[in-house]
Amino acid sequence: MDISIGSVILDDIILPDGQAHMARLGGGAVHAVMGMRVWSQTVGLLTPVGPDCPASVLQALGACFDLGGLIVREHIKTPRAWQLFETDGTRNEVFRTDFQELVDTFPRVDEIPAGWPPLRSVHLHCPPHQVPVWAAALRQRGSGLILWEPYDGFCTAENLGRFGEYARLVDVVSPNLNEGRALTGETQPERVLAALLAAGARTAALRMGALGSLVGSAESSPLPVPVAPAARVVDVTGAGNAYCGGFIVGLAETGSLQQAGGYGAVAASFALEQFGALYDTQNLRARAEERLARLRWE
């Protein structure tokens, strides 16, 4: 089983021309587990929601994922955020609910469903200080590969030491390029990747948006991963999360960094094609394989 541990967020998307797309299902964990679903039939989501979470959202989630890990916290509101886009594509996320409440009510390690089968891969999108607790609990449970996607606000030069400490506890870490630059003080992607590995990451997947990604480990040279063309680009929200989900499933399935990067790129391409995290899963693996075969490697 492949799972994501994180948050559901209802996104209110405002485009540069003023178009609004309200209450779209999002959140890093949802986008990531949908990226896993591209490649895996057995996926689960461990996440809290409030009693105000619309029934239509729960129904849509249940159609795609195992919801044994859905936790209803009676005292919270389901997280909600503005996603405000500039004309240059810049996205500004502004929470409409209390972000600290999201942190304080994050799933606990004892809330992993006892009935879930062994975990082949895990996407972990948790408050940074919880990485050691989660990594230890998942290892004790016999879980497979763990990818940690750090929060944007954690990625500062002052936190590089803590980043390295936490990165050593997981198998893969995947910041985006801006986050990697903020952590390391480097600007060139190759130097950012090298600095992440030097800080302690076993394997790093540096996500670079339209430039693709750069992956590597202490034992391998940097590998550029191309973008997988989408049928159309509608909304970039969540594409990076979807990449993370696809990447860790690919690494667990094939053991190859190149294949993992390809799985991530293809997962991201599906995330670009609509507003919200979910889309049609009919023949999804076959469609993904077609896109993977068309990737143009350097």
Number of C-alpha atoms within 10 A of each C-alpha: 18 27 28 29 26 25 26 26 24 24 27 22 23 18 16 13 9 10 9 13 14 16 17 17 21 24 23 29 30 30 30 37 33 34 36 33 25 27 25 18 15 15 24 28 29 26 24 25 23 16 15 13 16 12 10 9 14 14 11 13 20 15 11 19 19 17 18 17 21 21 18 16 14 11 10 17 18 22 24 22 22 20 21 19 20 12 9 7 12 12 17 13 15 14 16 13 16 14 13 9 13 22 15 9 16 20 21 13 14 8 13 19 13 9 7 12 11 12 19 18 25 31 30 27 22 22 15 19 12 15 21 16 12 20 22 14 15 19 14 9 12 12 18 17 20 26 27 26 25 22 14 13 9 18 21 16 15 12 14 21 13 14 24 19 16 21 27 18 22 24 18 25 27 26 25 20 22 16 22 27 22 21 22 21 15 15 13 10 19 17 16 23 27 19 20 28 20 13 18 20 27 20 24 26 32 27 28 18 15 11 12 18 25 22 23 24 20 14 8 10 11 18 18 19 27 19 22 24 18 16 10 11 14 12 18 21 25 24 27 30 31 32 32 39 37 30 34 32 32 24 21 18 15 12 12 12 23 20 18 26 29 29 30 37 31 33 33 34 24 29 29 23 18 15 21 25 28 21 15 8 14 8 9 16 15 12 14 18 15 11 20 19 11 11 16 10 11 7
